[in-house]
Amino acid sequence: MAREKNLEASPAAKRAPRKRDSIADTGSGPVLPNFVDPQRRAVLIAQAAYFRAMQRGFEPGQDVTDWLAAEAEVDAKLLSGTTESSSA
């Protein structure tokens, strides 16, 4: 005779739901503070990518690499508070 499992007593059923941070993580990169203007962020990234391209002589084929590196640089600065994100 097989015994039935008590599903209510299983450890998984007793776990409380995980608490989420106040800032939702979309999985699409770093979680920036709510006060960062997306348009200002995009301008900062474009400027940083331009300067990266200029430093390497605008050689073709590295535009995506420049953009991704600039995006990481700007996001790191925004998270640390070293970039003015509210000036126009």
Summary of the structure (lengths in Angstrom):
residues: 88
radius of gyration: 22.7
end to end distance: 75.3
largest distance: 78.7
contacts: 156
relative contact order: 0.15
helix: 49%
strand: 0%
